[in-house]
Amino acid sequence: MRYFRLGFALLAALALVLPTLGRPAGPPRMQTVGFNNGQWLVGDWNGDGIDTIGEYDFNTYTFFLRNSNTTGAADVPPIQYGGDGAQPIVGDWNGDGKDTIGVFYSDTASWDLRNSNTEGRPDKSFFYGFPAGDPITGDWNGDGKDTVGLFDRDSTTWFLSNTNETKPKADLTFVYGFWHGYPIVGDWDDNGTDTPGMFEWASVASWFLNNQNAPDSETPFHYGSNCSAVVGDWNGDGRTTVGCVDDDSTPLWLLRNFNSPGNPSVPPFTYGF
């Protein structure tokens, strides 16, 4: 369920955040990569050091999380969380080694985070950013906790926060990527810090991975085709690597343990609606 706040508090918070971060006028936000009525998710739900699969159903505002990268039903009881306009996010908000659920409301630039994969009220609610940004989460400073950020598609600017709280400006801002791609985040070099990347979907999918939270130019590689992007540590080696979900019919997950062209490292499997 979605939790409503007092209107005056909402207006005051937005007045604090929006003038500093700003957002230039432009086309509407593109739909997050995923299936028609939901979004694919990846996280370490049980704290074993390996990222596994999940999905969010926009029709019922429900998370379905599985503890292995195999075909089967959700291992975690379905979690109804969020409401109209919610965009699902996941992260280790408290540094306990487990990824848990959250939602971002684009219309109000508000975030509701929960420290367990169960239904209930948010453990932390705050305002940050601007309406219509693409929500991203990661450990930007290597402190073991995931925090929030936004990617502005019009200006290709990243706005990263090192804390999950209302604040007037980002802790780190830089330009990187391109408007027609999809922002991704991961620890590509196993240094304990998450950094940006871009996924460009086409007949042959292209991946651009950046090892610093700053402007950069790197050589892309190709993996997958006409698929949705997912990234995670599929084998527990500390390094985030790529994956694709072919969701034209029955969702087929194609996960790779290397950031390079090649075949899936995990036997392909189906999962999801």
SULSULFEN-V507803 format. One record per pair of residues at least 4 apart in sequence whose C-alpha atoms are under 8 Angstrom apart, sorted by the first residue. I is the first residue (numbers start at 1). J is the second residue. D is the distance in Angstrom with one decimal. If there is no record, write none. Layout:
BEGIN
<<I | J | D> <I | J | D>>
END
This chain:
BEGIN
<<1 | 61 | 7.7> <1 | 80 | 6.7> <1 | 81 | 5.3> <1 | 82 | 5.0> <1 | 83 | 5.5> <2 | 81 | 7.1> <2 | 82 | 4.8> <2 | 83 | 4.6> <2 | 84 | 7.5> <3 | 82 | 7.9> <3 | 121 | 7.6> <5 | 9 | 7.2> <5 | 10 | 6.9> <6 | 10 | 6.4> <7 | 11 | 6.2> <8 | 12 | 6.1> <9 | 13 | 6.1> <10 | 14 | 6.2> <10 | 108 | 7.8> <11 | 15 | 6.0> <12 | 16 | 6.3> <13 | 17 | 6.4> <13 | 127 | 6.3> <13 | 166 | 7.4> <14 | 18 | 5.6> <14 | 108 | 7.4> <14 | 109 | 7.7> <14 | 127 | 7.1> <15 | 19 | 6.8> <16 | 20 | 7.7> <16 | 167 | 7.5> <16 | 168 | 5.6> <17 | 21 | 6.5> <17 | 127 | 7.6> <17 | 128 | 6.3> <17 | 129 | 6.2> <17 | 130 | 7.4> <17 | 166 | 7.7> <17 | 167 | 6.4> <17 | 168 | 4.4> <17 | 169 | 6.6> <18 | 22 | 5.3> <18 | 129 | 6.5> <18 | 130 | 5.7> <18 | 168 | 7.6> <20 | 168 | 6.2> <20 | 169 | 5.8> <21 | 129 | 6.3> <21 | 130 | 6.9> <21 | 159 | 7.9> <21 | 168 | 7.6> <21 | 169 | 5.9> <21 | 170 | 7.3> <22 | 130 | 6.6> <23 | 130 | 6.8> <23 | 152 | 7.3> <24 | 154 | 7.1> <24 | 155 | 7.6> <25 | 154 | 7.9> <26 | 154 | 6.3> <27 | 154 | 7.7> <28 | 132 | 7.5> <29 | 132 | 5.8> <29 | 133 | 7.0> <29 | 134 | 7.6> <29 | 153 | 7.4> <32 | 39 | 7.4> <32 | 134 | 7.8> <32 | 182 | 7.6> <33 | 39 | 7.0> <33 | 182 | 7.2> <33 | 228 | 5.7> <33 | 229 | 6.9> <34 | 38 | 6.3> <34 | 39 | 4.5> <34 | 40 | 5.7> <34 | 228 | 5.7> <34 | 229 | 8.0> <34 | 247 | 8.0> <35 | 39 | 5.9> <35 | 40 | 7.5> <35 | 247 | 6.5> <37 | 57 | 6.2> <37 | 58 | 5.6> <37 | 59 | 6.6> <38 | 55 | 7.0> <38 | 56 | 5.2> <38 | 57 | 4.5> <38 | 58 | 5.1> <38 | 59 | 7.7> <39 | 55 | 5.6> <39 | 56 | 5.2> <39 | 57 | 6.9> <39 | 58 | 7.9> <39 | 88 | 7.6> <40 | 53 | 7.6> <40 | 54 | 6.0> <40 | 55 | 4.4> <40 | 56 | 6.5> <40 | 230 | 7.5> <41 | 53 | 5.9> <41 | 54 | 4.6> <41 | 55 | 5.0> <41 | 56 | 7.1> <41 | 89 | 8.0> <41 | 90 | 7.7> <41 | 230 | 7.5> <42 | 51 | 6.2> <42 | 52 | 5.5> <42 | 53 | 4.8> <42 | 54 | 5.8> <42 | 90 | 7.8> <42 | 230 | 7.1> <42 | 231 | 7.1> <42 | 232 | 6.5> <43 | 50 | 7.9> <43 | 51 | 4.7> <43 | 52 | 5.6> <43 | 53 | 6.7> <43 | 54 | 7.8> <43 | 90 | 7.0> <43 | 91 | 7.3> <43 | 98 | 8.0> <43 | 99 | 5.6> <43 | 100 | 7.8> <43 | 232 | 7.2> <44 | 48 | 6.9> <44 | 49 | 6.4> <44 | 50 | 5.7> <44 | 51 | 4.4> <44 | 52 | 6.1> <44 | 67 | 7.8> <44 | 97 | 7.8> <44 | 98 | 5.6> <44 | 99 | 5.2> <45 | 51 | 7.5> <45 | 52 | 7.4> <45 | 65 | 7.5> <45 | 66 | 7.8> <45 | 67 | 6.5> <45 | 98 | 5.4> <45 | 99 | 5.2> <45 | 100 | 6.7> <45 | 117 | 7.9> <46 | 67 | 6.9> <46 | 98 | 5.9> <46 | 99 | 7.8> <47 | 96 | 8.0> <47 | 97 | 5.2> <47 | 98 | 4.6> <47 | 99 | 7.6> <49 | 97 | 7.7> <49 | 233 | 7.9> <49 | 236 | 5.2> <49 | 238 | 7.9> <50 | 233 | 5.7> <50 | 234 | 5.6> <50 | 235 | 5.9> <50 | 236 | 4.7> <51 | 232 | 5.5> <51 | 233 | 5.2> <51 | 234 | 5.4> <51 | 235 | 7.8> <51 | 236 | 7.6> <52 | 66 | 6.5> <52 | 67 | 5.7> <52 | 68 | 5.5> <52 | 69 | 5.5> <52 | 232 | 7.7> <52 | 234 | 6.9> <53 | 65 | 6.3> <53 | 66 | 5.6> <53 | 67 | 7.1> <53 | 68 | 7.1> <53 | 69 | 6.2> <54 | 63 | 7.2> <54 | 64 | 5.4> <54 | 65 | 4.2> <54 | 66 | 5.8> <54 | 74 | 7.8> <54 | 272 | 7.8> <55 | 63 | 5.9> <55 | 64 | 5.3> <55 | 65 | 6.6> <55 | 272 | 6.9> <56 | 61 | 6.9> <56 | 62 | 5.6> <56 | 63 | 4.6> <56 | 64 | 6.3> <56 | 88 | 6.8> <57 | 61 | 5.5> <57 | 62 | 5.2> <57 | 63 | 6.6> <58 | 62 | 7.1> <58 | 86 | 8.0> <60 | 80 | 7.2> <61 | 80 | 5.5> <61 | 81 | 5.7> <61 | 82 | 5.6> <61 | 83 | 6.0> <61 | 86 | 7.9> <62 | 78 | 6.3> <62 | 79 | 5.2> <62 | 80 | 4.2> <62 | 81 | 6.0> <62 | 82 | 7.9> <63 | 78 | 5.7> <63 | 79 | 5.0> <63 | 80 | 6.4> <63 | 81 | 7.4> <64 | 74 | 5.5> <64 | 76 | 6.9> <64 | 77 | 7.3> <64 | 78 | 5.2> <64 | 79 | 6.8> <65 | 74 | 5.1> <65 | 75 | 6.2> <65 | 76 | 5.5> <65 | 77 | 7.9> <65 | 78 | 7.4> <66 | 73 | 7.1> <66 | 74 | 4.6> <66 | 75 | 4.8> <66 | 76 | 6.4> <67 | 74 | 7.8> <67 | 75 | 6.1> <67 | 76 | 7.9> <69 | 266 | 7.9> <69 | 269 | 7.6> <70 | 269 | 5.7> <70 | 270 | 7.2> <70 | 271 | 7.5> <71 | 269 | 5.5> <71 | 270 | 5.2> <71 | 271 | 5.4> <72 | 271 | 6.7> <73 | 271 | 7.9> <74 | 78 | 7.3> <76 | 117 | 7.7> <77 | 118 | 8.0> <79 | 117 | 7.1> <79 | 118 | 5.8> <79 | 119 | 5.6> <80 | 119 | 6.1> <81 | 102 | 7.9> <81 | 103 | 7.9> <81 | 119 | 6.3> <81 | 120 | 7.7> <82 | 86 | 5.6> <82 | 88 | 7.9> <82 | 102 | 7.9> <82 | 103 | 6.2> <85 | 105 | 5.9> <85 | 106 | 7.0> <85 | 107 | 7.5> <86 | 103 | 5.7> <86 | 104 | 5.6> <86 | 105 | 4.9> <86 | 106 | 7.4> <87 | 103 | 5.3> <87 | 104 | 5.1> <87 | 105 | 6.3> <87 | 106 | 7.6> <87 | 135 | 8.0> <88 | 101 | 7.4> <88 | 102 | 6.0> <88 | 103 | 4.5> <88 | 104 | 6.5> <89 | 101 | 6.2> <89 | 102 | 5.0> <89 | 103 | 5.4> <89 | 104 | 7.0> <89 | 135 | 7.6> <89 | 136 | 7.5> <89 | 137 | 7.3> <90 | 99 | 6.1> <90 | 100 | 5.4> <90 | 101 | 4.7> <90 | 102 | 5.7> <90 | 137 | 7.4> <91 | 98 | 7.8> <91 | 99 | 4.6> <91 | 100 | 5.6> <91 | 101 | 6.8> <91 | 102 | 7.8> <91 | 137 | 6.6> <91 | 138 | 7.0> <91 | 145 | 8.0> <91 | 146 | 5.5> <91 | 147 | 7.6> <92 | 96 | 6.9> <92 | 97 | 6.4> <92 | 98 | 5.5> <92 | 99 | 4.3> <92 | 100 | 6.1> <92 | 115 | 7.8> <92 | 144 | 7.9> <92 | 145 | 5.7> <92 | 146 | 5.2> <93 | 99 | 7.4> <93 | 100 | 7.4> <93 | 113 | 7.6> <93 | 114 | 7.9> <93 | 115 | 6.5> <93 | 145 | 5.5> <93 | 146 | 5.2> <93 | 147 | 6.7> <94 | 115 | 6.9> <94 | 145 | 5.9> <94 | 146 | 7.8> <95 | 144 | 5.3> <95 | 145 | 4.7> <95 | 146 | 7.6> <100 | 114 | 6.5> <100 | 115 | 5.8> <100 | 116 | 5.6> <100 | 117 | 5.4> <101 | 113 | 6.4> <101 | 114 | 5.7> <101 | 115 | 7.3> <101 | 116 | 7.2> <101 | 117 | 6.1> <102 | 111 | 7.3> <102 | 112 | 5.6> <102 | 113 | 4.3> <102 | 114 | 5.8> <103 | 111 | 5.9> <103 | 112 | 5.4> <103 | 113 | 6.6> <104 | 109 | 7.0> <104 | 110 | 5.8> <104 | 111 | 4.6> <104 | 112 | 6.6> <104 | 135 | 7.0> <105 | 109 | 5.6> <105 | 110 | 5.3> <105 | 111 | 6.4> <106 | 110 | 7.0> <106 | 130 | 7.5> <106 | 131 | 4.8> <106 | 132 | 5.1> <106 | 133 | 6.8> <107 | 131 | 5.0> <107 | 132 | 6.6> <108 | 127 | 7.7> <108 | 130 | 7.5> <108 | 131 | 5.9> <109 | 127 | 5.7> <109 | 128 | 5.8> <109 | 129 | 5.7> <109 | 130 | 5.2> <109 | 131 | 5.1> <109 | 132 | 7.8> <110 | 125 | 7.3> <110 | 126 | 5.8> <110 | 127 | 4.3> <110 | 128 | 6.2> <111 | 124 | 8.0> <111 | 125 | 5.6> <111 | 126 | 5.5> <111 | 127 | 6.1> <111 | 128 | 7.4> <112 | 122 | 5.5> <112 | 123 | 7.6> <112 | 124 | 5.9> <112 | 125 | 4.6> <112 | 126 | 6.9> <113 | 122 | 5.3> <113 | 123 | 5.9> <113 | 124 | 5.2> <113 | 125 | 6.4> <114 | 121 | 7.5> <114 | 122 | 4.9> <114 | 123 | 4.9> <114 | 124 | 6.7> <115 | 123 | 6.3> <124 | 164 | 7.8> <125 | 165 | 7.6> <126 | 164 | 7.3> <126 | 165 | 5.4> <126 | 166 | 5.2> <127 | 165 | 7.0> <127 | 166 | 4.9> <127 | 167 | 7.6> <128 | 165 | 7.2> <128 | 166 | 5.4> <128 | 167 | 6.4> <128 | 168 | 7.8> <129 | 133 | 7.7> <129 | 149 | 7.7> <129 | 150 | 6.8> <129 | 159 | 7.8> <129 | 169 | 7.9> <133 | 150 | 5.6> <133 | 151 | 5.7> <133 | 152 | 5.3> <133 | 153 | 7.3> <134 | 150 | 5.4> <134 | 151 | 5.0> <134 | 152 | 6.5> <134 | 153 | 7.5> <134 | 183 | 7.9> <135 | 148 | 7.3> <135 | 149 | 6.0> <135 | 150 | 4.7> <135 | 151 | 6.6> <136 | 148 | 6.0> <136 | 149 | 5.0> <136 | 150 | 5.6> <136 | 151 | 7.1> <136 | 183 | 7.8> <136 | 184 | 7.6> <136 | 185 | 7.4> <137 | 146 | 6.2> <137 | 147 | 5.5> <137 | 148 | 4.5> <137 | 149 | 5.8> <137 | 185 | 7.4> <138 | 145 | 7.8> <138 | 146 | 4.6> <138 | 147 | 5.6> <138 | 148 | 6.7> <138 | 149 | 8.0> <138 | 185 | 6.7> <138 | 186 | 7.3> <138 | 194 | 5.6> <138 | 195 | 7.8> <139 | 143 | 6.9> <139 | 144 | 6.4> <139 | 145 | 5.6> <139 | 146 | 4.4> <139 | 147 | 6.1> <139 | 162 | 7.8> <139 | 192 | 7.9> <139 | 193 | 5.7> <139 | 194 | 5.2> <140 | 146 | 7.5> <140 | 147 | 7.4> <140 | 160 | 7.5> <140 | 161 | 7.9> <140 | 162 | 6.5> <140 | 193 | 5.6> <140 | 194 | 5.3> <140 | 195 | 6.8> <140 | 213 | 7.8> <141 | 162 | 6.9> <141 | 193 | 6.0> <141 | 194 | 7.9> <142 | 192 | 5.3> <142 | 193 | 4.7> <142 | 194 | 7.7> <144 | 192 | 7.9> <147 | 161 | 6.3> <147 | 162 | 5.8> <147 | 163 | 5.7> <147 | 164 | 5.6> <148 | 160 | 6.4> <148 | 161 | 5.7> <148 | 162 | 7.4> <148 | 163 | 7.5> <148 | 164 | 6.4> <149 | 158 | 7.2> <149 | 159 | 5.4> <149 | 160 | 4.2> <149 | 161 | 5.7> <150 | 158 | 5.9> <150 | 159 | 5.2> <150 | 160 | 6.6> <151 | 156 | 6.7> <151 | 157 | 5.8> <151 | 158 | 4.6> <151 | 159 | 6.4> <151 | 183 | 7.2> <152 | 156 | 5.4> <152 | 157 | 5.2> <152 | 158 | 6.4> <153 | 157 | 7.1> <153 | 178 | 7.3> <153 | 179 | 4.8> <153 | 180 | 7.8> <154 | 179 | 6.1> <155 | 175 | 7.5> <155 | 179 | 7.5> <156 | 175 | 5.6> <156 | 176 | 5.8> <156 | 177 | 5.8> <156 | 178 | 5.7> <156 | 179 | 6.0> <157 | 173 | 6.9> <157 | 174 | 5.6> <157 | 175 | 4.3> <157 | 176 | 6.2> <158 | 172 | 7.9> <158 | 173 | 5.5> <158 | 174 | 5.5> <158 | 175 | 6.1> <158 | 176 | 7.1> <159 | 170 | 5.5> <159 | 171 | 7.5> <159 | 172 | 6.0> <159 | 173 | 4.8> <159 | 174 | 7.1> <160 | 170 | 5.5> <160 | 171 | 5.9> <160 | 172 | 5.1> <160 | 173 | 6.4> <161 | 170 | 5.3> <161 | 171 | 5.1> <161 | 172 | 6.7> <162 | 171 | 6.3> <174 | 213 | 7.4> <174 | 214 | 5.6> <174 | 215 | 6.3> <175 | 214 | 7.2> <175 | 215 | 5.7> <176 | 214 | 7.2> <176 | 215 | 5.2> <176 | 216 | 6.9> <177 | 181 | 7.4> <177 | 183 | 7.9> <177 | 197 | 7.5> <177 | 198 | 6.2> <178 | 198 | 7.9> <180 | 200 | 7.3> <181 | 198 | 6.0> <181 | 199 | 5.5> <181 | 200 | 4.8> <181 | 201 | 7.3> <182 | 198 | 5.6> <182 | 199 | 5.1> <182 | 200 | 6.4> <183 | 196 | 7.1> <183 | 197 | 6.0> <183 | 198 | 4.8> <183 | 199 | 6.5> <184 | 196 | 5.9> <184 | 197 | 5.0> <184 | 198 | 5.6> <184 | 199 | 6.9> <184 | 231 | 7.5> <185 | 194 | 6.3> <185 | 195 | 5.6> <185 | 196 | 4.7> <185 | 197 | 5.8> <185 | 231 | 7.7> <186 | 193 | 7.9> <186 | 194 | 4.8> <186 | 195 | 5.6> <186 | 196 | 6.7> <186 | 197 | 7.7> <186 | 231 | 7.2> <186 | 232 | 7.3> <186 | 239 | 8.0> <186 | 240 | 5.4> <186 | 241 | 7.7> <187 | 191 | 6.8> <187 | 192 | 6.5> <187 | 193 | 5.7> <187 | 194 | 4.4> <187 | 195 | 6.2> <187 | 211 | 7.7> <187 | 238 | 7.7> <187 | 239 | 5.7> <187 | 240 | 5.2> <188 | 194 | 7.5> <188 | 195 | 7.5> <188 | 209 | 7.2> <188 | 210 | 7.8> <188 | 211 | 6.5> <188 | 239 | 5.5> <188 | 240 | 5.1> <188 | 241 | 6.7> <189 | 211 | 6.7> <189 | 239 | 6.1> <189 | 240 | 7.8> <190 | 238 | 5.4> <190 | 239 | 4.7> <190 | 240 | 7.5> <195 | 210 | 6.3> <195 | 211 | 5.8> <195 | 212 | 5.6> <195 | 213 | 5.4> <196 | 209 | 6.6> <196 | 210 | 5.6> <196 | 211 | 7.3> <196 | 212 | 7.4> <196 | 213 | 6.6> <197 | 207 | 7.4> <197 | 208 | 5.3> <197 | 209 | 4.3> <197 | 210 | 5.5> <198 | 207 | 6.0> <198 | 208 | 5.0> <198 | 209 | 6.6> <199 | 205 | 7.3> <199 | 206 | 5.9> <199 | 207 | 4.8> <199 | 208 | 6.4> <199 | 229 | 6.9> <200 | 205 | 5.8> <200 | 206 | 5.1> <200 | 207 | 6.5> <201 | 205 | 4.8> <201 | 206 | 6.6> <201 | 225 | 7.1> <201 | 226 | 6.0> <201 | 227 | 6.8> <201 | 228 | 7.6> <202 | 206 | 7.7> <202 | 225 | 6.3> <202 | 226 | 5.5> <203 | 225 | 5.1> <203 | 226 | 5.5> <204 | 222 | 6.5> <204 | 223 | 7.1> <204 | 224 | 6.2> <204 | 225 | 4.5> <204 | 226 | 6.9> <205 | 222 | 5.5> <205 | 223 | 5.7> <205 | 224 | 5.4> <205 | 225 | 5.0> <205 | 226 | 6.8> <205 | 227 | 7.6> <206 | 220 | 6.2> <206 | 221 | 5.7> <206 | 222 | 4.6> <206 | 223 | 6.6> <207 | 220 | 5.3> <207 | 221 | 5.5> <207 | 222 | 6.2> <207 | 223 | 7.4> <208 | 218 | 6.6> <208 | 219 | 6.9> <208 | 220 | 4.8> <208 | 221 | 7.1> <209 | 218 | 7.0> <209 | 220 | 7.4> <210 | 216 | 6.6> <210 | 217 | 7.6> <210 | 218 | 6.9> <212 | 216 | 7.7> <221 | 259 | 7.9> <221 | 260 | 6.0> <221 | 261 | 6.3> <222 | 260 | 7.2> <222 | 261 | 5.5> <223 | 244 | 8.0> <223 | 260 | 7.2> <223 | 261 | 5.2> <223 | 262 | 7.0> <224 | 243 | 7.9> <224 | 244 | 6.1> <226 | 246 | 7.1> <227 | 244 | 5.6> <227 | 245 | 5.3> <227 | 246 | 4.7> <227 | 247 | 6.7> <228 | 244 | 5.4> <228 | 245 | 5.0> <228 | 246 | 6.6> <228 | 247 | 7.3> <229 | 242 | 7.6> <229 | 243 | 6.1> <229 | 244 | 4.9> <229 | 245 | 6.6> <230 | 242 | 6.3> <230 | 243 | 5.0> <230 | 244 | 5.7> <230 | 245 | 7.2> <231 | 240 | 6.4> <231 | 241 | 5.6> <231 | 242 | 4.6> <231 | 243 | 5.5> <232 | 239 | 7.9> <232 | 240 | 4.8> <232 | 241 | 5.6> <232 | 242 | 6.7> <232 | 243 | 7.8> <233 | 237 | 6.9> <233 | 238 | 6.4> <233 | 239 | 5.7> <233 | 240 | 4.6> <233 | 241 | 6.1> <233 | 257 | 7.6> <234 | 240 | 7.7> <234 | 241 | 7.5> <234 | 255 | 7.4> <234 | 256 | 7.7> <234 | 257 | 6.4> <235 | 257 | 6.9> <241 | 256 | 6.5> <241 | 257 | 5.7> <241 | 258 | 5.7> <241 | 259 | 5.5> <242 | 255 | 6.4> <242 | 256 | 5.8> <242 | 257 | 7.2> <242 | 258 | 7.2> <242 | 259 | 6.1> <243 | 253 | 7.3> <243 | 254 | 5.5> <243 | 255 | 4.2> <243 | 256 | 5.8> <244 | 253 | 6.0> <244 | 254 | 5.2> <244 | 255 | 6.4> <245 | 251 | 6.3> <245 | 252 | 5.5> <245 | 253 | 4.5> <245 | 254 | 6.1> <246 | 250 | 7.9> <246 | 251 | 5.6> <246 | 252 | 5.1> <246 | 253 | 6.5> <246 | 254 | 7.8> <247 | 251 | 4.3> <247 | 252 | 6.4> <250 | 270 | 6.7> <250 | 271 | 7.8> <250 | 272 | 7.8> <250 | 273 | 7.3> <251 | 270 | 5.4> <251 | 271 | 5.8> <251 | 272 | 6.2> <251 | 273 | 7.1> <252 | 268 | 6.6> <252 | 269 | 5.6> <252 | 270 | 4.5> <252 | 271 | 6.7> <253 | 268 | 5.6> <253 | 269 | 5.5> <253 | 270 | 6.0> <253 | 271 | 7.3> <254 | 264 | 5.5> <254 | 265 | 8.0> <254 | 266 | 7.1> <254 | 267 | 7.6> <254 | 268 | 5.3> <254 | 269 | 7.4> <255 | 264 | 5.2> <255 | 265 | 6.1> <255 | 266 | 5.6> <255 | 267 | 8.0> <255 | 268 | 7.3> <256 | 263 | 7.1> <256 | 264 | 4.7> <256 | 265 | 4.6> <256 | 266 | 6.5> <257 | 264 | 7.8> <257 | 265 | 5.7> <257 | 266 | 7.9> <264 | 268 | 7.0>>
END
